[in-house]
Amino acid sequence: MQERTIITSSLSKTFSVTGWRVGWAIAPA
């Protein structure tokens, strides 16, 4: 269960950062 939590957290963090960068790139346009 601990391993799964770490994987989910890592994936969520990566997705969050990617979404923020995409949103930041689209916002000015």
C-alpha positions in Angstrom: 0.0 0.0 0.0 2.9 2.3 0.8 4.5 1.8 -2.6 1.2 2.5 -4.4 0.8 5.8 -2.4 4.3 6.9 -3.5 3.6 6.1 -7.2 0.2 7.9 -7.1 1.8 10.9 -5.4 4.6 11.1 -7.9 2.2 10.7 -10.9 -0.1 13.4 -9.4 2.8 15.8 -8.9 4.1 15.3 -12.5 0.6 15.8 -13.9 0.1 18.9 -11.7 3.3 20.5 -12.9 2.6 19.7 -16.5 -0.9 21.1 -16.3 0.4 24.3 -14.7 3.0 24.7 -17.5 0.4 24.1 -20.2 -2.0 26.5 -18.6 0.7 29.2 -18.2 1.6 28.8 -21.9 -2.0 29.1 -23.0 -3.0 32.0 -20.6 -1.1 34.8 -22.4 -2.5 33.7 -25.8 
